[in-house]
Amino acid sequence: MAKESWFLILTAIGVALVSLGYGVNPKLGMPLLYGIDIESVNQINMYRAIMGLYLAISLYWIIGALNENVKLSALWSMFVFMTGIGSGRLISVYLDGTPSTIFMSFLFIEVISAVLCLFFISRLNKGIEA
């Protein structure tokens, strides 16, 4: 299996696990993992929706890892996902201040993942499998 396939799978697993922390039991998971208290059904609904989105995109990345016809678009979707979330975090750091270590770690991972996506996309566009 090519490096970009492993990258898609491992990143998908990581994002899926984060999503489960958000959505399986937000009343327990959010305070325990992130120090965020859940006070309404609307908050629970929002975190479960995020979980569904993360699980769906993770599934697409796994499909891309296993299917050569989808691999390039899976990498592009991962690039957009990581760049979007990372940009939102950077805006928050600028406007709101530095969050806890776990969220700064997520930002670091998102930036590295976006850069790796561009690397793999570039190689696939040149016909080179990493």
DSSP file with accessible surface (Angstrom, degrees, kcal/mol):
  #  RESIDUE AA STRUCTURE BP1 BP2  ACC     N-H-->O    O-->H-N    N-H-->O    O-->H-N    TCO  KAPPA ALPHA  PHI   PSI    X-CA   Y-CA   Z-CA
    1    1 A M              0   0  129      0, 0.0    65,-0.1     0, 0.0     5,-0.0   0.000 360.0 360.0 360.0 137.3    0.0    0.0    0.0
    2    2 A A     >  -     0   0   11     63,-0.2     4,-2.0     1,-0.1     3,-0.5  -0.231 360.0-111.7 -71.9 158.0    1.3    3.4   -0.9
    3    3 A K  H  > S+     0   0  144    127,-1.3     4,-2.6     1,-0.2     5,-0.2   0.862 116.8  55.2 -58.2 -40.2    2.3    6.1    1.6
    4    4 A E  H  > S+     0   0    0    126,-0.2     4,-2.5     1,-0.2    -1,-0.2   0.866 106.1  52.7 -66.8 -29.8   -0.5    8.4    0.7
    5    5 A S  H  > S+     0   0    2     -3,-0.5     4,-2.5     2,-0.2    -2,-0.2   0.930 110.4  46.8 -67.8 -44.3   -3.0    5.5    1.3
    6    6 A W  H  X S+     0   0  133     -4,-2.0     4,-3.0     2,-0.2     5,-0.3   0.908 111.5  52.5 -61.3 -41.4   -1.5    4.9    4.8
    7    7 A F  H  X S+     0   0   27     -4,-2.6     4,-2.4     2,-0.2     5,-0.3   0.933 110.0  47.9 -60.6 -45.9   -1.7    8.7    5.4
    8    8 A L  H  X S+     0   0    0     -4,-2.5     4,-2.3     1,-0.2    -2,-0.2   0.927 115.1  45.7 -60.8 -44.1   -5.4    8.8    4.4
    9    9 A I  H  X S+     0   0   26     -4,-2.5     4,-2.5     2,-0.2    -2,-0.2   0.945 114.4  45.6 -66.7 -48.8   -6.2    5.8    6.6
   10   10 A L  H  X S+     0   0  109     -4,-3.0     4,-2.3     1,-0.2    -1,-0.2   0.910 115.2  47.1 -64.8 -40.1   -4.3    6.9    9.7
   11   11 A T  H  X S+     0   0   22     -4,-2.4     4,-2.8    -5,-0.3     5,-0.2   0.911 110.6  53.2 -67.2 -39.7   -5.6   10.5    9.5
   12   12 A A  H  X S+     0   0    0     -4,-2.3     4,-2.6    -5,-0.3    -2,-0.2   0.914 108.9  49.3 -60.3 -42.6   -9.2    9.1    9.0
   13   13 A I  H  X S+     0   0   81     -4,-2.5     4,-2.5     2,-0.2    -1,-0.2   0.935 111.8  48.9 -62.9 -45.2   -8.8    7.0   12.1
   14   14 A G  H  X S+     0   0   33     -4,-2.3     4,-2.2     2,-0.2    -2,-0.2   0.935 113.6  45.3 -60.4 -46.1   -7.6   10.0   14.1
   15   15 A V  H  X S+     0   0   15     -4,-2.8     4,-2.5     1,-0.2    -1,-0.2   0.903 112.0  52.7 -66.1 -39.6  -10.4   12.3   12.9
   16   16 A A  H  X S+     0   0   20     -4,-2.6     4,-1.9    -5,-0.2    -1,-0.2   0.918 109.0  49.7 -61.9 -42.2  -13.0    9.5   13.6
   17   17 A L  H  X S+     0   0  111     -4,-2.5     4,-1.6     1,-0.2    -2,-0.2   0.913 110.2  49.9 -64.7 -41.2  -11.7    9.1   17.1
   18   18 A V  H  X S+     0   0   36     -4,-2.2     4,-1.5     1,-0.2    -1,-0.2   0.923 108.8  53.8 -60.6 -42.2  -11.9   12.8   17.8
   19   19 A S  H  X S+     0   0    0     -4,-2.5     4,-2.5     1,-0.2     5,-0.3   0.875 104.1  54.4 -62.8 -36.3  -15.5   12.8   16.4
   20   20 A L  H  X>S+     0   0   70     -4,-1.9     4,-2.1     1,-0.2     5,-0.5   0.879 104.5  54.9 -65.9 -34.5  -16.5   10.1   18.8
   21   21 A G  H  <5S+     0   0   15     -4,-1.6    -1,-0.2     1,-0.2    -2,-0.2   0.857 113.3  43.6 -63.7 -33.3  -15.2   12.2   21.7
   22   22 A Y  H  <5S+     0   0   17     -4,-1.5    -2,-0.2    -5,-0.1    -1,-0.2   0.888 128.1  20.5 -74.0 -42.1  -17.5   15.0   20.4
   23   23 A G  H  <5S+     0   0    0     -4,-2.5    -3,-0.2    -5,-0.1    -2,-0.2   0.693  98.5  74.3-115.4 -20.9  -20.6   13.0   19.7
   24   24 A V  T  <5S-     0   0   90     -4,-2.1    -3,-0.1    -5,-0.3    -1,-0.1   0.971 127.6  -8.1 -62.0 -50.1  -21.0    9.7   21.4
   25   25 A N  S >><S+     0   0   74     -5,-0.5     4,-3.5    -4,-0.2     3,-1.4  -0.617  70.2 178.2-145.0  79.7  -21.8   11.2   24.8
   26   26 A P  H 3> S+     0   0    1      0, 0.0     4,-1.6     0, 0.0    -1,-0.1   0.835  80.0  61.3 -57.0 -33.6  -21.2   15.0   24.6
   27   27 A K  H 34 S+     0   0  134      1,-0.2    11,-0.2     2,-0.2     5,-0.1   0.813 120.4  26.1 -64.2 -28.0  -22.4   15.5   28.2
   28   28 A L  H <> S+     0   0  105     -3,-1.4     4,-1.9     3,-0.1     5,-0.2   0.853 124.6  47.2 -96.1 -48.8  -19.5   13.2   29.4
   29   29 A G  H  X>S+     0   0   12     -4,-3.5     4,-3.1     1,-0.2     5,-0.5   0.890 107.3  52.3 -67.1 -43.6  -17.0   13.6   26.6
   30   30 A M  I  X>S+     0   0    2     -4,-1.6     4,-2.1    -5,-0.3     6,-1.7   0.936 114.8  40.1 -66.1 -46.2  -16.8   17.3   26.2
   31   31 A P  I  >5S+     0   0   42      0, 0.0     4,-1.2     0, 0.0    -1,-0.2   0.936 120.6  45.7 -65.7 -40.4  -16.2   18.2   29.9
   32   32 A L  I  <5S+     0   0  133     -4,-1.9    -2,-0.2     1,-0.2    -3,-0.2   0.938 124.9  29.1 -67.5 -48.2  -13.8   15.3   30.3
   33   33 A L  I  <5S+     0   0   84     -4,-3.1    -3,-0.2    -5,-0.2    -1,-0.2   0.843 139.7  13.8 -82.6 -37.3  -11.8   15.8   27.2
   34   34 A Y  I  <<S-     0   0   29     -4,-2.1    -2,-0.2    -5,-0.5    66,-0.1   0.415  92.9-114.9-125.5  -1.9  -12.0   19.5   26.6
   35   35 A G     << +     0   0   62     -4,-1.2     2,-0.6    -5,-0.6    -3,-0.1   0.787  68.3 139.6  70.6  27.1  -13.3   21.2   29.7
   36   36 A I        -     0   0   51     -6,-1.7     2,-0.3    -7,-0.1    -1,-0.2  -0.917  45.1-143.0-109.3 118.8  -16.5   22.3   27.9
   37   37 A D        -     0   0  109     -2,-0.6     2,-0.6    -7,-0.1   -10,-0.1  -0.633   8.6-140.9 -81.7 137.7  -19.8   22.0   29.8
   38   38 A I        +     0   0   21     -2,-0.3     3,-0.1   -11,-0.2    -1,-0.0  -0.873  28.7 165.3 -99.5 123.7  -22.9   20.9   27.9
   39   39 A E        +     0   0  162     -2,-0.6     2,-0.3     1,-0.1    -1,-0.1   0.454  53.5  35.0-120.0  -5.4  -26.0   22.8   29.0
   40   40 A S  S  > S-     0   0   47      1,-0.1     4,-1.7     0, 0.0     3,-0.2  -0.985  71.2-116.4-150.0 161.5  -28.6   22.2   26.3
   41   41 A V  H  > S+     0   0  114     -2,-0.3     4,-2.9     1,-0.2     5,-0.2   0.844 114.9  62.1 -62.9 -34.1  -30.0   19.8   23.8
   42   42 A N  H  > S+     0   0  130      1,-0.2     4,-2.3     2,-0.2    -1,-0.2   0.896 103.3  48.4 -60.9 -39.9  -28.9   22.3   21.1
   43   43 A Q  H  > S+     0   0   53     -3,-0.2     4,-2.4     2,-0.2     5,-0.2   0.921 111.3  49.5 -66.0 -43.6  -25.3   21.8   22.1
   44   44 A I  H  X S+     0   0   28     -4,-1.7     4,-2.4     1,-0.2     5,-0.2   0.938 111.3  50.1 -59.5 -45.0  -25.7   18.0   22.1
   45   45 A N  H  X S+     0   0  110     -4,-2.9     4,-2.2     1,-0.2    -2,-0.2   0.911 109.9  50.8 -60.5 -42.5  -27.2   18.2   18.6
   46   46 A M  H  X S+     0   0   94     -4,-2.3     4,-2.3     1,-0.2    -1,-0.2   0.936 111.8  46.2 -62.9 -46.2  -24.4   20.4   17.4
   47   47 A Y  H  X S+     0   0   30     -4,-2.4     4,-2.3     1,-0.2    -1,-0.2   0.875 112.5  50.2 -68.3 -34.5  -21.7   18.1   18.6
   48   48 A R  H  X S+     0   0  112     -4,-2.4     4,-2.4    -5,-0.2    -1,-0.2   0.868 109.1  52.2 -71.4 -33.3  -23.4   15.0   17.2
   49   49 A A  H  X S+     0   0   58     -4,-2.2     4,-2.4    -5,-0.2    -2,-0.2   0.922 109.3  49.7 -64.8 -42.1  -23.8   16.7   13.9
   50   50 A I  H  X S+     0   0   47     -4,-2.3     4,-2.9     1,-0.2     5,-0.2   0.921 109.2  53.0 -60.8 -42.1  -20.0   17.5   13.9
   51   51 A M  H  X S+     0   0   35     -4,-2.3     4,-2.8     1,-0.2     5,-0.2   0.938 108.8  49.2 -58.2 -46.3  -19.4   13.8   14.8
   52   52 A G  H  X S+     0   0   37     -4,-2.4     4,-2.4     1,-0.2    -1,-0.2   0.915 111.9  48.3 -61.2 -42.4  -21.5   12.7   11.8
   53   53 A L  H  X S+     0   0  110     -4,-2.4     4,-2.5     2,-0.2     5,-0.2   0.942 113.2  47.2 -62.8 -47.1  -19.6   15.1    9.5
   54   54 A Y  H  X S+     0   0   27     -4,-2.9     4,-2.2     1,-0.2    -2,-0.2   0.898 113.0  48.7 -63.1 -41.4  -16.2   13.9   10.7
   55   55 A L  H  X S+     0   0   67     -4,-2.8     4,-2.3    -5,-0.2    -1,-0.2   0.910 111.5  50.2 -66.3 -39.7  -17.2   10.2   10.4
   56   56 A A  H  X S+     0   0   60     -4,-2.4     4,-2.1    -5,-0.2    -2,-0.2   0.937 113.0  44.7 -64.6 -45.1  -18.5   10.7    6.9
   57   57 A I  H  X S+     0   0   36     -4,-2.5     4,-2.1     1,-0.2    -1,-0.2   0.891 111.6  54.1 -68.9 -35.1  -15.4   12.5    5.7
   58   58 A S  H  X S+     0   0    4     -4,-2.2     4,-2.0    -5,-0.2    -1,-0.2   0.911 107.2  51.0 -62.6 -41.5  -13.2    9.9    7.4
   59   59 A L  H  X S+     0   0  106     -4,-2.3     4,-2.6     1,-0.2    -2,-0.2   0.920 108.2  52.4 -61.7 -41.1  -15.1    7.2    5.6
   60   60 A Y  H  X S+     0   0   80     -4,-2.1     4,-2.6     1,-0.2    -1,-0.2   0.904 107.8  51.5 -62.5 -39.9  -14.4    9.0    2.3
   61   61 A W  H  X S+     0   0    0     -4,-2.1     4,-2.0     2,-0.2    -1,-0.2   0.892 109.7  49.4 -65.2 -38.2  -10.7    9.2    3.1
   62   62 A I  H  X S+     0   0   56     -4,-2.0     4,-1.7     2,-0.2    -2,-0.2   0.924 110.1  50.6 -66.4 -42.0  -10.6    5.4    3.7
   63   63 A I  H  X S+     0   0   75     -4,-2.6     4,-1.3     1,-0.2     3,-0.3   0.931 110.6  50.7 -59.0 -42.9  -12.5    4.8    0.5
   64   64 A G  H  < S+     0   0    0     -4,-2.6     7,-0.3     1,-0.2    -1,-0.2   0.855 107.1  53.6 -63.1 -35.9   -9.9    7.0   -1.3
   65   65 A A  H  < S+     0   0    3     -4,-2.0    -1,-0.2     1,-0.2    -2,-0.2   0.845 116.3  38.4 -66.6 -32.1   -7.0    5.1    0.3
   66   66 A L  H  < S+     0   0  118     -4,-1.7     2,-0.5    -3,-0.3    -2,-0.2   0.556 113.0  58.6 -96.9 -10.6   -8.4    1.8   -1.0
   67   67 A N    >X  -     0   0   63     -4,-1.3     3,-1.9    -5,-0.2     4,-1.2  -0.946  62.9-158.6-128.2 111.6   -9.6    3.0   -4.4
   68   68 A E  H 3> S+     0   0  110     -2,-0.5     4,-0.5     1,-0.3     3,-0.2   0.802  92.6  62.0 -58.3 -31.8   -7.1    4.6   -6.8
   69   69 A N  H 34 S+     0   0  154      1,-0.2    -1,-0.3     2,-0.1     4,-0.2   0.691 113.9  34.0 -68.2 -18.8   -9.9    6.3   -8.7
   70   70 A V  H <> S+     0   0   28     -3,-1.9     4,-2.5    -7,-0.2     5,-0.2   0.522  91.7  94.2-111.4 -10.7  -10.8    8.3   -5.6
   71   71 A K  H  X S+     0   0    2     -4,-1.2     4,-2.4    -7,-0.3     5,-0.2   0.886  85.5  47.6 -56.1 -48.3   -7.4    8.8   -4.0
   72   72 A L  H  X S+     0   0   60     -4,-0.5     4,-2.3     1,-0.2    -1,-0.2   0.938 114.3  46.1 -63.4 -43.4   -6.6   12.2   -5.5
   73   73 A S  H  > S+     0   0   50      1,-0.2     4,-2.6     2,-0.2    -1,-0.2   0.868 110.4  54.9 -69.2 -31.3  -10.0   13.7   -4.6
   74   74 A A  H  X S+     0   0    0     -4,-2.5     4,-2.3     2,-0.2    -1,-0.2   0.920 108.8  48.1 -64.8 -42.1   -9.8   12.2   -1.1
   75   75 A L  H  X S+     0   0    0     -4,-2.4     4,-2.5    -5,-0.2    -2,-0.2   0.909 111.5  50.2 -64.6 -40.6   -6.5   14.0   -0.6
   76   76 A W  H  X S+     0   0  110     -4,-2.3     4,-2.6     2,-0.2    -2,-0.2   0.919 110.4  49.7 -62.8 -41.9   -8.0   17.2   -1.9
   77   77 A S  H  X S+     0   0   27     -4,-2.6     4,-2.6     1,-0.2    -2,-0.2   0.899 111.0  49.8 -65.6 -36.2  -10.9   16.9    0.5
   78   78 A M  H  X S+     0   0    0     -4,-2.3     4,-3.1     2,-0.2     5,-0.3   0.917 109.6  51.5 -66.4 -40.8   -8.5   16.2    3.3
   79   79 A F  H  X S+     0   0   44     -4,-2.5     4,-2.7     2,-0.2     5,-0.3   0.941 112.4  45.4 -59.8 -46.5   -6.5   19.3    2.4
   80   80 A V  H  X S+     0   0   95     -4,-2.6     4,-2.7     2,-0.2     5,-0.2   0.928 114.7  48.9 -63.2 -43.8   -9.7   21.4    2.3
   81   81 A F  H  X S+     0   0   34     -4,-2.6     4,-2.6    -5,-0.2     5,-0.3   0.959 115.7  41.6 -60.0 -53.1  -10.8   20.0    5.7
   82   82 A M  H  X S+     0   0    7     -4,-3.1     4,-2.6     1,-0.2     5,-0.2   0.893 116.6  48.5 -66.8 -39.3   -7.5   20.5    7.4
   83   83 A T  H  X S+     0   0   49     -4,-2.7     4,-2.6    -5,-0.3    -1,-0.2   0.915 112.9  48.9 -67.0 -40.5   -7.0   23.9    5.9
   84   84 A G  H  X S+     0   0   46     -4,-2.7     4,-2.2    -5,-0.3    -2,-0.2   0.948 115.9  40.8 -64.8 -48.9  -10.5   25.0    6.9
   85   85 A I  H  X S+     0   0   35     -4,-2.6     4,-2.3    -5,-0.2    -2,-0.2   0.930 116.7  49.9 -66.8 -43.8  -10.3   23.8   10.5
   86   86 A G  H  X S+     0   0    5     -4,-2.6     4,-2.6    -5,-0.3    -2,-0.2   0.909 110.0  50.8 -61.9 -40.1   -6.7   25.1   10.9
   87   87 A S  H  X S+     0   0   56     -4,-2.6     4,-2.5    -5,-0.2    -1,-0.2   0.914 109.2  51.3 -64.1 -42.1   -7.7   28.5    9.5
   88   88 A G  H  X S+     0   0   40     -4,-2.2     4,-2.2     1,-0.2    -1,-0.2   0.911 110.9  48.1 -60.8 -41.0  -10.6   28.7   11.9
   89   89 A R  H  X S+     0   0   45     -4,-2.3     4,-2.7     2,-0.2    -2,-0.2   0.913 110.4  51.3 -66.2 -41.5   -8.3   27.9   14.8
   90   90 A L  H  X S+     0   0   96     -4,-2.6     4,-2.4     2,-0.2    -2,-0.2   0.914 109.5  50.1 -62.4 -41.5   -5.7   30.5   13.7
   91   91 A I  H  X S+     0   0  100     -4,-2.5     4,-3.0     1,-0.2     5,-0.3   0.931 111.5  49.5 -60.6 -42.9   -8.5   33.1   13.5
   92   92 A S  H  X>S+     0   0   45     -4,-2.2     4,-3.6     2,-0.2     5,-0.8   0.906 108.8  51.7 -64.3 -41.2   -9.6   32.2   17.0
   93   93 A V  H  X5S+     0   0   37     -4,-2.7     4,-1.3     3,-0.2    -1,-0.2   0.936 114.2  44.6 -60.2 -43.5   -6.0   32.3   18.3
   94   94 A Y  H  <5S+     0   0  199     -4,-2.4    -2,-0.2    -5,-0.2    -1,-0.2   0.934 125.5  30.8 -66.2 -45.8   -5.7   35.8   16.9
   95   95 A L  H  <5S+     0   0  120     -4,-3.0    -2,-0.2    -5,-0.2    -3,-0.2   0.836 134.5  24.5 -83.2 -34.6   -9.1   37.1   18.0
   96   96 A D  H  <5S-     0   0  121     -4,-3.6    -3,-0.2    -5,-0.3    -2,-0.2   0.582 104.5-112.7-111.9 -17.4   -9.6   35.1   21.2
   97   97 A G     << -     0   0   35     -4,-1.3    -1,-0.3    -5,-0.8    -2,-0.1  -0.419  54.5 -33.4 105.0 177.2   -6.2   34.2   22.5
   98   98 A T        -     0   0  109     -2,-0.1     3,-0.1    -4,-0.1    -5,-0.0  -0.584  59.2-150.1 -78.4 125.9   -4.4   30.9   22.9
   99   99 A P        -     0   0   50      0, 0.0     5,-0.1     0, 0.0    -1,-0.1  -0.154  39.2 -59.4 -81.0-172.6   -6.6   27.9   23.8
  100  100 A S     >  -     0   0   60    -66,-0.1     4,-1.9     1,-0.1     3,-0.5  -0.064  55.9 -98.9 -65.3 166.3   -5.5   24.9   25.8
  101  101 A T  H  > S+     0   0  115      1,-0.2     4,-2.7     2,-0.2     5,-0.2   0.848 119.9  58.8 -56.8 -38.9   -2.7   22.6   24.7
  102  102 A I  H  > S+     0   0   60      1,-0.2     4,-2.2     2,-0.2    -1,-0.2   0.923 107.9  45.6 -62.4 -40.2   -5.0   20.0   23.2
  103  103 A F  H  > S+     0   0   36     -3,-0.5     4,-2.0     2,-0.2    -1,-0.2   0.877 112.5  50.3 -73.3 -32.6   -6.4   22.6   20.7
  104  104 A M  H  X S+     0   0   64     -4,-1.9     4,-2.2     2,-0.2    -1,-0.2   0.880 109.5  52.6 -69.5 -33.8   -3.0   23.9   19.9
  105  105 A S  H  X S+     0   0   53     -4,-2.7     4,-2.6     2,-0.2    -2,-0.2   0.911 107.3  51.6 -65.1 -42.0   -1.9   20.3   19.3
  106  106 A F  H  X S+     0   0   31     -4,-2.2     4,-2.8     2,-0.2    -2,-0.2   0.919 108.5  52.1 -58.7 -44.0   -4.8   19.9   16.9
  107  107 A L  H  X S+     0   0   14     -4,-2.0     4,-2.5     2,-0.2    -2,-0.2   0.934 109.5  48.9 -58.9 -45.4   -3.8   23.0   15.1
  108  108 A F  H  X S+     0   0  137     -4,-2.2     4,-2.5     1,-0.2     5,-0.2   0.939 112.7  47.4 -59.6 -46.6   -0.2   21.7   14.7
  109  109 A I  H  X S+     0   0   91     -4,-2.6     4,-2.8     1,-0.2    -1,-0.2   0.903 111.2  51.9 -62.7 -40.7   -1.6   18.4   13.4
  110  110 A E  H  X S+     0   0   15     -4,-2.8     4,-2.3     2,-0.2    -1,-0.2   0.916 110.7  47.0 -64.7 -41.4   -3.9   20.2   11.0
  111  111 A V  H  X S+     0   0   70     -4,-2.5     4,-2.3     2,-0.2    -2,-0.2   0.949 114.5  46.4 -65.7 -47.0   -1.1   22.3    9.5
  112  112 A I  H  X S+     0   0   75     -4,-2.5     4,-2.7     1,-0.2    -2,-0.2   0.919 112.6  51.2 -61.6 -42.2    1.2   19.3    9.1
  113  113 A S  H  X S+     0   0    8     -4,-2.8     4,-2.5    -5,-0.2    -1,-0.2   0.911 108.9  50.4 -62.9 -41.9   -1.6   17.3    7.5
  114  114 A A  H  X S+     0   0   11     -4,-2.3     4,-2.1     2,-0.2    -1,-0.2   0.926 111.5  48.3 -63.0 -42.3   -2.4   20.0    5.0
  115  115 A V  H  X S+     0   0   88     -4,-2.3     4,-2.1     1,-0.2    -2,-0.2   0.930 111.8  49.3 -64.3 -43.9    1.2   20.3    4.0
  116  116 A L  H  X S+     0   0   65     -4,-2.7     4,-2.8     1,-0.2     5,-0.2   0.893 107.5  55.6 -63.0 -37.9    1.5   16.5    3.6
  117  117 A C  H  X S+     0   0    0     -4,-2.5     4,-3.1     1,-0.2     5,-0.2   0.939 107.6  48.5 -58.8 -47.1   -1.7   16.5    1.5
  118  118 A L  H  X S+     0   0   78     -4,-2.1     4,-2.6     2,-0.2    -1,-0.2   0.899 110.7  51.8 -60.9 -39.0   -0.1   19.0   -0.9
  119  119 A F  H  X S+     0   0  103     -4,-2.1     4,-2.2     2,-0.2    -2,-0.2   0.954 113.8  42.4 -60.4 -50.2    3.0   16.9   -1.1
  120  120 A F  H  X S+     0   0   15     -4,-2.8     4,-2.6     2,-0.2    -2,-0.2   0.891 113.8  52.0 -66.8 -39.0    1.0   13.8   -1.9
  121  121 A I  H  X S+     0   0    5     -4,-3.1     4,-2.6    -5,-0.2    -1,-0.2   0.936 109.6  50.2 -61.1 -44.9   -1.2   15.6   -4.4
  122  122 A S  H  X S+     0   0   51     -4,-2.6     4,-1.3    -5,-0.2    -2,-0.2   0.925 112.0  47.0 -60.1 -45.0    1.8   17.0   -6.1
  123  123 A R  H  <>S+     0   0   73     -4,-2.2     5,-3.1     1,-0.2    -1,-0.2   0.907 112.7  48.5 -66.1 -41.2    3.4   13.6   -6.5
  124  124 A L  H ><5S+     0   0   36     -4,-2.6     3,-1.4     1,-0.2    -1,-0.2   0.893 108.5  54.3 -66.7 -38.1    0.2   12.0   -7.7
  125  125 A N  H 3<5S+     0   0  102     -4,-2.6    -1,-0.2     1,-0.3    -2,-0.2   0.796 108.8  49.3 -64.7 -27.5   -0.3   14.7  -10.3
  126  126 A K  T 3<5S-     0   0  154     -4,-1.3    -1,-0.3    -5,-0.2    -2,-0.2   0.414 121.9-109.9 -88.3  -1.9    3.2   14.0  -11.6
  127  127 A G  T < 5S+     0   0   69     -3,-1.4     2,-0.6     1,-0.3    -3,-0.2   0.672  77.2 131.4  82.8  17.6    2.4   10.3  -11.7
  128  128 A I      < -     0   0   73     -5,-3.1     2,-0.5    -6,-0.2    -1,-0.3  -0.905  48.0-149.2-107.3 119.9    4.7    9.4   -8.8
  129  129 A E              0   0  106     -2,-0.6    -9,-0.0    -3,-0.1    -5,-0.0  -0.769 360.0 360.0 -86.9 128.8    3.2    7.2   -6.1
  130  130 A A              0   0   23     -2,-0.5  -127,-1.3   -10,-0.1  -126,-0.2  -0.260 360.0 360.0 -71.2 360.0    4.8    8.0   -2.8
